[in-house]
Amino acid sequence: MNLTFSICWNMLSRESPDMPLVAHTELPTFKRLRAEGQNVLTPERANRQAIRELHVGLLNMMPDAALEATERQFFRLVGEANPIAQFFVHPFTLQELPRGDKARNHIDAYYETFEQIKADGLDALIITGANVTHPDLAQEPFWEPLIEVVDWAYENVTSVLCSCLATHAVMQFHHGKARTPRGGDKLWGVFSHSVMDRSHPLVNDVNTRFDVPHSRYNQISREQFDGAGVKVLAESQDADVHLAVSQDGLRVVYFQGHPEYDTISLLKEYKREVMLFAVGKRSDYPPFPENYFSLRNQAILNEYRDRLEAALKAGSEHPEFPETLLTPTLDNTWHDTAEAVVGNWIGLVYQVTHENRKIPFMDGIDPDNPLSLNV
């Protein structure tokens, strides 16, 4: 069977966020709020909106070990956004990606095919990252199939949200901007970012400074985004650009970080690297992800390192990794802003998408400027 994930919310409950304002008079406050980036609809636009469900695709390209965790992370963000009554999330993947039996069985049981997705249509699409094995993304097995999905989506879907590796791929094949190695160590940890355009509706009313996890060796630089005509909305002095949007303001949204990460995601990555060191598949002991572990947790992990290295030297059994000591004290400093940005994105899609999910925009919307921004 196919998995169609539905989250239903009572729009009158206390937990529901405000729906867009309707400027039903010439009150100057409406103009001022719109200029600040708040969603303010004209009566004409409001009258054309149909109250209905929203269909969001999730192209999950993550490897087997992270397949279901990635589902949960993005489903959670969509579900918590809650600017409308119902969300249907449709997961699918690329058949060209190598899979083991367990993941293949999960996909066969619960995922839709791209052919089904094309036949039924989508209002919005999220594309996850993926593991790569070549320096040139064009050599990856997912390259041509991913181009096909993105090209179809640009013609048929209101907006596409690209995560990390997907951002790098789309920037390469749509804009000719290939990612470059950062040089030195992996960018790994939680980093502070600043909003660069506070008036854009995607970042309306989010914290002007906020954290985002990153985990990557490569980057698309600010200069490359600018050169492609892609507007940067949030960047970091230490971690470069995180959030950007296509020149039209909505059609393609780019994440270079991982705002979808769970609180324990970086801990799991760190543990994996430590275990690779322990079995001789990594030559150096991994550094801590930056700005993630408290001093207490660093002390626990340093003590564990001493015990592990002593065990390796003695040829004895490895000590148990102290995950249970660390997990309850980890801080999450990024999820609320991630939820707000994704909520803004879904709300904007809802305002301009067609009632028929096979058609990207309602009548009267300019695809080259769907939000009527000064682009």
GULUM-947898 format. One record per residue (C-alpha): x, y, z; residue number from 1. Coordinates in Angstrom, 3 decimals. Layout:
<nodes>
((X Y Z) NUM)
...
</nodes>
This chain:
<nodes>
((0.000 0.000 0.000) 1)
((1.030 3.586 -0.430) 2)
((1.600 5.821 2.538) 3)
((-0.387 9.040 2.409) 4)
((0.310 10.897 5.599) 5)
((-2.446 13.201 6.780) 6)
((-2.291 15.618 9.678) 7)
((-5.578 17.254 10.516) 8)
((-5.884 20.260 12.743) 9)
((-8.774 22.198 14.201) 10)
((-8.249 25.680 12.811) 11)
((-10.239 27.208 15.618) 12)
((-8.091 25.743 18.390) 13)
((-5.732 27.805 20.520) 14)
((-2.754 25.996 18.998) 15)
((-3.489 27.164 15.442) 16)
((-1.374 30.107 14.234) 17)
((-3.012 33.134 12.680) 18)
((-4.174 32.847 9.103) 19)
((-3.235 35.739 6.762) 20)
((-4.907 39.085 7.348) 21)
((-7.318 40.391 4.725) 22)
((-6.994 44.097 3.921) 23)
((-10.726 44.717 3.702) 24)
((-10.353 48.518 4.147) 25)
((-7.784 51.162 3.183) 26)
((-6.420 51.238 6.748) 27)
((-2.728 52.295 6.460) 28)
((-1.684 49.591 8.927) 29)
((-2.362 46.933 6.281) 30)
((0.110 48.591 3.889) 31)
((2.698 48.950 6.646) 32)
((2.412 45.291 7.676) 33)
((2.654 44.123 4.080) 34)
((5.812 46.179 3.617) 35)
((7.294 44.461 6.674) 36)
((6.712 41.072 5.060) 37)
((3.551 39.968 6.855) 38)
((0.995 38.072 4.798) 39)
((-1.837 40.492 4.030) 40)
((-4.269 39.456 1.311) 41)
((-6.494 41.639 -0.791) 42)
((-10.212 40.780 -0.579) 43)
((-10.049 39.639 -4.202) 44)
((-7.239 37.188 -3.479) 45)
((-8.930 35.938 -0.313) 46)
((-12.193 35.316 -2.128) 47)
((-10.419 33.176 -4.715) 48)
((-8.869 30.848 -2.145) 49)
((-10.500 27.481 -1.623) 50)
((-10.249 25.987 1.851) 51)
((-8.820 22.552 1.155) 52)
((-6.011 20.110 1.905) 53)
((-2.426 20.677 0.765) 54)
((-0.412 17.915 -0.924) 55)
((3.334 17.949 -0.256) 56)
((5.765 15.527 -1.862) 57)
((8.876 14.268 -0.059) 58)
((11.599 12.998 -2.390) 59)
((13.649 11.038 0.127) 60)
((17.140 10.348 -1.258) 61)
((18.802 9.571 2.070) 62)
((20.640 6.252 2.500) 63)
((19.008 3.271 4.171) 64)
((20.228 4.004 7.708) 65)
((18.670 7.487 7.657) 66)
((15.627 6.813 5.468) 67)
((12.947 6.589 8.148) 68)
((14.528 9.186 10.452) 69)
((14.485 11.665 7.570) 70)
((10.813 10.883 6.976) 71)
((10.027 11.694 10.598) 72)
((12.063 14.907 10.608) 73)
((10.371 16.437 7.566) 74)
((6.916 15.086 8.367) 75)
((7.274 16.688 11.786) 76)
((8.193 20.083 10.346) 77)
((5.289 20.019 7.911) 78)
((2.832 18.862 10.547) 79)
((3.908 21.479 13.062) 80)
((3.645 24.297 10.526) 81)
((-0.159 24.147 10.786) 82)
((-1.290 27.199 8.794) 83)
((-4.097 25.220 7.123) 84)
((-6.561 22.450 7.860) 85)
((-4.976 19.308 6.373) 86)
((-1.591 18.150 5.082) 87)
((-1.020 15.069 2.934) 88)
((2.659 14.181 2.619) 89)
((3.551 11.816 -0.225) 90)
((6.975 10.147 0.129) 91)
((8.779 8.775 -2.918) 92)
((12.372 8.075 -3.907) 93)
((14.558 7.424 -6.939) 94)
((14.803 3.816 -8.077) 95)
((18.409 4.376 -9.155) 96)
((19.589 4.796 -5.563) 97)
((21.136 1.587 -4.152) 98)
((19.036 0.018 -1.398) 99)
((19.218 -2.974 0.899) 100)
((16.346 -5.406 1.326) 101)
((14.878 -3.770 4.448) 102)
((14.761 -0.281 2.935) 103)
((13.477 -1.620 -0.379) 104)
((10.642 -3.445 1.397) 105)
((9.762 -0.249 3.301) 106)
((9.726 1.755 0.083) 107)
((7.678 -0.844 -1.794) 108)
((5.131 -0.977 1.028) 109)
((4.705 2.688 1.837) 110)
((6.150 4.947 -0.846) 111)
((4.531 6.172 -4.018) 112)
((6.220 6.058 -7.402) 113)
((7.228 9.143 -9.315) 114)
((4.728 8.111 -11.979) 115)
((1.963 8.207 -9.359) 116)
((3.185 11.596 -8.145) 117)
((3.104 13.017 -11.679) 118)
((-0.351 11.587 -12.340) 119)
((-1.905 12.985 -9.143) 120)
((0.039 16.255 -8.827) 121)
((1.529 18.139 -5.887) 122)
((1.205 21.596 -4.382) 123)
((4.739 21.598 -2.954) 124)
((7.804 19.374 -2.969) 125)
((10.631 18.791 -0.477) 126)
((13.858 17.165 -1.747) 127)
((16.214 15.741 0.862) 128)
((19.966 15.403 0.763) 129)
((21.778 12.215 -0.263) 130)
((25.077 10.456 0.259) 131)
((27.546 10.954 -2.585) 132)
((30.543 8.967 -3.805) 133)
((31.944 11.229 -6.547) 134)
((33.482 14.726 -6.385) 135)
((31.310 15.682 -9.380) 136)
((27.610 15.337 -8.603) 137)
((26.906 14.722 -12.298) 138)
((28.561 11.305 -11.892) 139)
((26.086 10.175 -9.218) 140)
((23.412 7.600 -10.137) 141)
((20.679 9.957 -8.967) 142)
((21.797 12.843 -11.212) 143)
((19.625 12.380 -14.319) 144)
((16.555 11.121 -12.410) 145)
((16.801 14.079 -10.026) 146)
((16.964 16.502 -12.955) 147)
((13.798 14.906 -14.312) 148)
((11.970 15.377 -11.000) 149)
((13.091 18.991 -10.576) 150)
((12.240 19.925 -14.179) 151)
((8.783 18.376 -13.793) 152)
((8.265 20.141 -10.484) 153)
((9.216 23.548 -11.844) 154)
((6.478 23.248 -14.447) 155)
((3.835 21.613 -12.262) 156)
((4.461 22.375 -8.555) 157)
((4.017 25.700 -6.814) 158)
((7.290 25.561 -4.854) 159)
((10.237 23.194 -4.300) 160)
((12.245 23.164 -1.058) 161)
((15.770 21.763 -1.516) 162)
((17.742 20.466 1.462) 163)
((21.571 20.487 1.604) 164)
((22.854 18.162 -1.165) 165)
((19.685 18.829 -3.184) 166)
((20.534 22.543 -3.041) 167)
((24.010 21.805 -4.398) 168)
((22.613 19.647 -7.192) 169)
((19.973 22.146 -8.318) 170)
((22.453 25.013 -8.221) 171)
((24.748 22.985 -10.479) 172)
((22.321 21.777 -13.123) 173)
((20.009 24.799 -13.186) 174)
((22.535 27.586 -12.676) 175)
((25.911 26.089 -13.574) 176)
((27.254 26.772 -10.064) 177)
((29.122 23.682 -8.901) 178)
((29.776 23.291 -5.215) 179)
((33.362 23.604 -4.010) 180)
((35.221 21.796 -1.206) 181)
((35.495 23.891 1.917) 182)
((39.065 22.780 2.484) 183)
((40.290 21.513 5.818) 184)
((37.857 19.982 8.280) 185)
((34.185 19.284 7.744) 186)
((31.756 22.055 8.647) 187)
((30.038 20.329 11.523) 188)
((27.992 21.707 14.380) 189)
((25.399 24.335 15.236) 190)
((25.985 27.859 13.948) 191)
((24.358 31.255 14.379) 192)
((22.770 32.889 11.325) 193)
((21.359 36.331 10.609) 194)
((18.336 37.228 8.483) 195)
((19.512 39.323 5.541) 196)
((16.140 40.548 4.251) 197)
((13.635 40.937 7.057) 198)
((10.851 41.942 4.665) 199)
((10.732 38.673 2.745) 200)
((7.643 36.632 3.682) 201)
((9.653 33.431 4.130) 202)
((11.427 34.925 7.134) 203)
((8.650 37.160 8.331) 204)
((8.437 37.210 12.132) 205)
((11.229 34.660 12.693) 206)
((14.160 35.424 14.978) 207)
((16.554 37.807 13.278) 208)
((19.398 35.642 14.592) 209)
((18.904 31.903 14.832) 210)
((20.847 28.644 14.906) 211)
((21.040 25.943 12.238) 212)
((22.944 22.632 12.288) 213)
((25.375 21.996 9.416) 214)
((27.168 18.814 8.400) 215)
((29.077 19.036 5.091) 216)
((32.448 19.167 3.381) 217)
((31.301 21.300 0.426) 218)
((29.508 24.566 -0.124) 219)
((27.770 26.911 -2.492) 220)
((29.247 30.310 -1.649) 221)
((27.469 33.626 -1.264) 222)
((29.115 34.760 -4.498) 223)
((27.727 31.737 -6.340) 224)
((24.199 32.345 -5.064) 225)
((24.459 36.018 -6.043) 226)
((25.865 35.112 -9.452) 227)
((22.892 32.835 -10.104) 228)
((20.414 35.572 -9.206) 229)
((19.331 33.606 -6.134) 230)
((18.420 35.806 -3.165) 231)
((20.134 35.023 0.125) 232)
((17.792 35.285 3.131) 233)
((19.981 33.978 5.973) 234)
((23.715 33.442 6.337) 235)
((26.376 32.912 8.957) 236)
((29.838 34.352 9.463) 237)
((31.076 30.846 10.261) 238)
((28.853 28.589 8.158) 239)
((28.112 30.674 5.034) 240)
((24.659 30.775 3.426) 241)
((21.880 28.649 4.865) 242)
((18.623 29.963 3.364) 243)
((18.061 31.378 -0.118) 244)
((15.201 31.668 -2.599) 245)
((14.878 31.851 -6.364) 246)
((14.660 35.254 -8.012) 247)
((10.865 35.043 -8.275) 248)
((10.653 34.830 -4.472) 249)
((9.037 31.398 -4.041) 250)
((9.459 28.788 -6.791) 251)
((12.642 27.247 -5.332) 252)
((13.739 27.518 -1.690) 253)
((17.274 26.452 -0.771) 254)
((18.497 25.103 2.587) 255)
((22.237 24.514 2.868) 256)
((22.046 23.502 6.524) 257)
((19.893 20.903 8.289) 258)
((17.120 22.691 10.218) 259)
((15.154 19.434 10.154) 260)
((17.679 17.698 12.438) 261)
((16.451 16.181 15.670) 262)
((18.104 17.182 18.945) 263)
((20.168 13.975 18.893) 264)
((21.113 13.966 15.187) 265)
((24.590 15.426 15.653) 266)
((25.183 13.102 18.609) 267)
((24.346 10.133 16.380) 268)
((26.752 11.421 13.739) 269)
((29.494 11.903 16.327) 270)
((28.941 8.391 17.731) 271)
((29.141 6.947 14.203) 272)
((32.493 8.647 13.616) 273)
((33.841 7.446 16.974) 274)
((32.803 3.882 16.124) 275)
((34.547 4.147 12.739) 276)
((37.708 5.164 14.601) 277)
((37.266 2.289 17.012) 278)
((37.218 -0.319 14.217) 279)
((40.053 1.266 12.262) 280)
((37.961 2.809 9.486) 281)
((38.906 6.349 10.535) 282)
((42.535 7.273 11.206) 283)
((41.958 10.235 13.538) 284)
((39.660 10.646 16.519) 285)
((36.718 12.865 15.482) 286)
((36.508 16.409 16.817) 287)
((33.387 17.615 18.608) 288)
((30.657 19.201 16.481) 289)
((31.005 22.921 17.149) 290)
((28.655 24.697 19.569) 291)
((26.754 21.508 20.371) 292)
((28.118 19.678 23.412) 293)
((28.159 21.467 26.775) 294)
((31.343 21.530 28.841) 295)
((29.874 18.748 30.984) 296)
((29.185 16.590 27.951) 297)
((32.612 17.291 26.507) 298)
((34.148 16.103 29.778) 299)
((32.106 12.885 29.635) 300)
((33.170 12.297 26.042) 301)
((36.817 13.047 26.746) 302)
((36.729 10.512 29.583) 303)
((35.143 7.998 27.209) 304)
((37.892 8.648 24.658) 305)
((40.531 7.864 27.260) 306)
((38.815 4.577 28.134) 307)
((38.303 3.631 24.481) 308)
((41.913 4.328 23.509) 309)
((43.120 2.339 26.517) 310)
((40.884 -0.564 25.486) 311)
((42.172 -0.422 21.916) 312)
((45.764 -0.430 23.137) 313)
((45.090 -3.393 25.424) 314)
((43.068 -5.256 22.825) 315)
((40.108 -5.466 25.184) 316)
((36.393 -4.935 24.661) 317)
((35.263 -1.420 23.738) 318)
((33.489 0.493 26.537) 319)
((29.861 1.366 25.964) 320)
((29.355 4.787 24.361) 321)
((27.763 7.115 26.999) 322)
((24.774 8.081 24.859) 323)
((22.257 7.739 27.688) 324)
((24.228 10.187 29.839) 325)
((24.320 12.802 27.082) 326)
((20.896 12.706 25.462) 327)
((18.825 14.237 28.316) 328)
((21.081 17.320 28.508) 329)
((21.412 18.187 24.818) 330)
((20.016 21.578 23.807) 331)
((17.983 22.243 20.675) 332)
((18.403 25.882 19.621) 333)
((17.102 25.659 16.043) 334)
((13.778 23.830 15.839) 335)
((11.399 26.723 16.561) 336)
((12.871 28.850 13.779) 337)
((12.900 25.887 11.387) 338)
((9.235 25.325 12.145) 339)
((8.482 29.014 11.551) 340)
((10.291 29.143 8.194) 341)
((8.646 25.954 6.936) 342)
((5.309 27.244 8.216) 343)
((5.787 30.473 6.281) 344)
((6.708 28.493 3.174) 345)
((3.638 26.266 3.380) 346)
((1.400 29.239 4.092) 347)
((2.711 31.088 1.024) 348)
((2.188 28.028 -1.155) 349)
((-1.359 27.737 0.128) 350)
((-2.130 31.331 -0.776) 351)
((-1.163 31.010 -4.446) 352)
((-1.558 27.337 -5.388) 353)
((-4.436 26.233 -7.581) 354)
((-7.380 24.292 -6.190) 355)
((-6.456 21.573 -8.697) 356)
((-3.118 20.191 -7.461) 357)
((-2.055 19.428 -11.023) 358)
((-1.944 23.173 -11.725) 359)
((0.718 25.211 -9.874) 360)
((-1.014 28.584 -9.532) 361)
((-4.516 29.916 -9.141) 362)
((-5.837 32.219 -11.822) 363)
((-4.353 35.707 -11.776) 364)
((-1.008 34.707 -10.184) 365)
((2.146 35.658 -12.071) 366)
((4.468 32.588 -12.016) 367)
((7.466 34.898 -12.365) 368)
((6.423 36.894 -9.309) 369)
((3.817 34.812 -7.433) 370)
((4.050 36.818 -4.196) 371)
((3.854 40.214 -5.954) 372)
((7.220 41.197 -4.498) 373)
((9.518 43.884 -5.826) 374)
((11.835 41.385 -7.521) 375)
</nodes>
